Amino acid sequence: MVATVRPKSETDLLLKMWERQRLTVPVAEAFLKLAFSEGELARVSELRAKNSAGTITTEELAEYDAFVRVSLMVSILHSRARIVLKATKPKAER
């Protein structure tokens, strides 16, 4: 019987998939371009303020949570992409 470890979060799932793939330079460069729009950043700020003030609704809290989870995943993608790009540069350029 093969034991499997159940992922705890979306991020765990993403990292498990990541470990099975070799990231190419063009894909790493594309990952570094992932970012929220100005409108999305404004919405996150609004939701953060409401959350801090204790006036956030259940729906808004779910939206805020989604932004936080996606932000974490994008941060991980950015970090992994930078590692790949650094490793592919000649030693003189590092």
Summary of the structure (lengths in Angstrom):
residues: 94
radius of gyration: 17.5
end to end distance: 45.7
largest distance: 53.4
contacts: 202
relative contact order: 0.16
helix: 71%
strand: 0%
